[in-house]
């Protein structure tokens, strides 16, 4: 069995192309991250009893509570619905980030998926 070795600069050219693609992907990911941070989401819980507004930085920007669920004798239920709404809002932002990053990375192992590599998450 014979092995064919690249001649001349063939291997280095491929490496340069790969580095260029990686740099472009990194730029695309940084641009997408900046764009995702400007997005705003609105999520409801408890059949619409609580609506949470959250931005792409996972900061709560608004909270609407239906007066019908405000019962001074049952604060626990209202608290549970608010917590469910906030948690769902955070999941919505995280799931959107992952889906958008996966489009760039092509679901390559170790990239995207929660922005673990250098985006502070």
Number of C-alpha atoms within 10 A of each C-alpha: 3 4 5 6 8 9 7 8 8 10 11 11 11 11 11 11 11 12 12 12 12 13 12 12 14 15 12 15 22 15 11 15 18 13 11 18 15 10 13 16 16 17 18 21 20 16 8 14 18 22 22 25 20 22 19 21 16 19 13 17 12 11 16 13 17 12 9 7 15 14 11 8 7 10 11 11 14 19 12 12 21 22 15 16 24 22 14 17 25 22 13 17 20 18 14 15 20 16 14 17 23 18 12 16 18 10 14 11 8 11 18 22 19 18 18 11 11 7 11 7 7
